[in-house]
Amino acid sequence: MDQGLVRGIYGEATQISSLREADRVLDFFERGLRRQGASHVLVTGLPLPRRAASKLILRIVWPDLRNGGHVIDVSNTDPLLRRCLGTRRAFGIGPNPLGDEGVAEASETLSRSDLIAAAGGPVARLIAVPIHDLNPYQGCVVIAGQDLDFDPATIAGLEYYCLAAFRTLIEVGRLDPTRPGELSDRERHVLTLSAAGKTASEIAGLLEISQRTVHAHLQNACDKMNAANKTQTVVEALRYGQIVL
């Protein structure tokens, strides 16, 4: 662990919060990530079901090492993005010289990630930082590079730095905190009440709407979450930050 780099990233988080132009924020952010050893950088929102990832990308520098360095297209079904949806903590992937099994990880599912394959496949070193503290917005920062440090102190610093960058991007108007396909406020309210065990009749009475309208809101939520039934709708809505129980 380079103590200077760790201290530096906290200082850069303070500096980035003072910037007021979106391009300057992203440029400063990328330079800070490169100082941590990143050769590949992806800063993006996490897409909702059946929505394209490309429209949510804020910065991508991800040369494909398999084909001469062309920047890859990011799929909304990439296992690495799916992994970011399922965890709130940053994680590393790839060879880990420190032997910290709690931070560095690899799995058969992640091995199918095009992002990982483009960055070097089995020998790639990546750190992914999910962003879930801007509810309902969800995003992530993924970096790759042979010199990345998997030390827990470095990972914690990156989490702090990435969240500061996303918050600043919202403040300067570069980042819309809503994403295409979000549940409406009423759909969230109805689904939350339903998940809490309320019947359609009870929800209708509480919200002073008809039972038909209740069922319509639940069906709309089901369609948006690409779910097969109410239970799956609740699970997916929780995963995508659409409701909180």
N, C-alpha and C positions, 0 to 999 in steps of 0.2 A: 504494500500500500504506500502510495506517495502522499505524505501528509500535506505537502504544499498544494497538490491538486485537489485534495479534499477541502482544505480551507478555501482554496480559490473558487470552488464551485458554489459555496455558500455566499461568497462575496459577489459572484456574478448573478446569483439569484436576486440579491438586493439591487444591483445595477439594472437588471432587466425590468424590474418593477417600475423603474423611473422613466423608461422609454415610452414615447407617446405616438410613434409611427409604426404601423404593422410590419412593414418591410424591414425596418431597423431591428424590431424585436426578433423576427425570424432569422435575420442575418447574424445578430449577436448570439442568439440561441444556438444556431448551427456551429458557430466558431467555438463556443464553449463546449459543445459535445465533441468536436474534433480534438480539442485539447485533452479530452479524456481518452483519446485513442480511437475515435470513430472514423472509419473510412466510408461507412454507409449510414445514412440518416433517413428516417421516416417519421414525420410528425403528422398525425391524422386523427380525425374523428372515427369512432367505431360505428359502422353502418347498422341500421336496423334491418330486420329480415327483408329479403328480396330487394334491398336498396344497394345501389352501386357504391363501392368504396371510393372510387375516383373523385366523386364530387366533394368528398370530405377531407381530401388530402391538403394539408397546409404547406408542407415542404417534403420533397422526396429527392434524395441523392442516393440511388440504389443501383449502381452498375452491376449488371449480370456477368459474373466471372465465367459463366459457361459459354458466352457468345461474343466475347470481345468488349464487354462493358456497356452494352445498351441498357438503358434504364427499363426495368420491368414494369408490367402492368400489375397492379395490386388487385387481387380478387377478394370480394367480400366473404368468401368461404375459406380463405387461407387459414389453416389450423393455428398459426401463430396469433392472428387477430382473434380467433375464437378463444384461444387460451387467455388473451387479455380481457375478454369479456367475463371469464370465469374466476378471475382473481383480482384482488385489490392491491397486492404487493408486487413490487418489481421482482424479476427473476432473470437468471442468467442461463444461457444454453451453450454447451460446448466444453472443450477441454478445460479443466479447472486445476491449475497448479497448486492451489491452496487446499484442495481436497474438501472444500466446504459443501457437503451434499445438500445442505439446506438452501443454498443459493444457486449453484450450477445444476442444471438438469437437462435431460434429453428424454424423449419418448418416441415410441413408434408413430404416434399421431403427428407429433411435431416434425418428424423426419419427412413427412409429405408436404411440408410447407415450401412453397415456391420462393418465398422471401429467404428462408434459410438456405435453400439449394443455390440461389443466385449469389449468396454471400460466401459460399465455400463448402456447403453441405456438411459432411461429418466433421470437417476441421474448422468450421466456422465458429467464431465466438460472438455471441450476441447478448445484449441486455435489453429487456423489454420493460417499460414502465407504464402500467395501466393508469388512466386518469378517471377516477370515479367520484371525486369530491366536488363536482360541479353539477350535481343532480338537476335535471335528468340527463344532461350531456355526458357522454362517455368518449374518451379518446385514448390514445397511447402514443408513446415515443419508443421507437425501436432503433437501436444502433448496433452496428457490427464493426469489428476490427480486431486484428490479431493482438493488439496491445491493450485491449480492455481489461480492467481490473475488476475481479469478482468479489473483492473484499467487502464485507457488510457495510463498513463505514462509507465506502465509495457508492455503493448501491443506495444507501440512505440519502447521501448528498444529491444523487441524481434524481431521486423521487422529489426532493424539495425543490430542486432547480426546475424540473419539468412542470410541476404544479404552478410554480411562480410564472413560468412562461405562458401557460394556458390561461391563467387568471388575467395576465396583462393583455393577452390577445382579445379576451372578452371586453376588457375595459376600453381598449382602443377601437373596438368595433370590427375587428377582423374576423372574429369568431362568433357565429350565431349560436347561442346556447341551446337552440332547438335543432333537431335533425329531421330530414324528410321521413315521414312515416311515424312521427311521434303520436301517441295517444292524445286525444283532446282532454281538457281538464275534466269534462263530464264523464268521458270514458274511463279515465283514471279513478274518479270518485266511485262510479258504479262498480268497477272491477274490484276496487279495494273493499268495498262493502260486501260484495259477493264472496271474496276470498275470506272475509271475516265471519262468514256463515249466514249472512242475511239472505232471506228469500227475495225473489223478485217482487212479491207483494210488499214486503217490509221496506225494500229499497224505494219502491214507488211511493209509499207513504212518507218516508223520510225526505225524499227529494221533491215531492209533490209533482210527480210525473206519472204517466200511465205505465202499466206493466209492459205494454207493447214497446214503449220507448226504452224501458230498461233492457228488454231482450235485444233491441236494436243496437244499443250501446255495447252490450256484451258481444254481439256478433261482429260489430265493427272492430272491437279490440281483438277478437279471435282472428279476424282476417289480417289485421295489421301485423300481428305477431306470428302469422303463418302457422297457427296452431290447429290441432284437430278437435279440441274440446276445451271446456272451461278450465280444467285442471292444468292442462298444458299452457293455456293462455296466461294463467297466473304465474307459472314457472318462468315462462319466457319474458313476461313483463317485469318480473323481479330481476332476471338476468340482464335485461337491457335498461334497467334503471327507471322504468316507467311507473312503477308503484313501489311503495315502501310499507311493509307490514310491521 
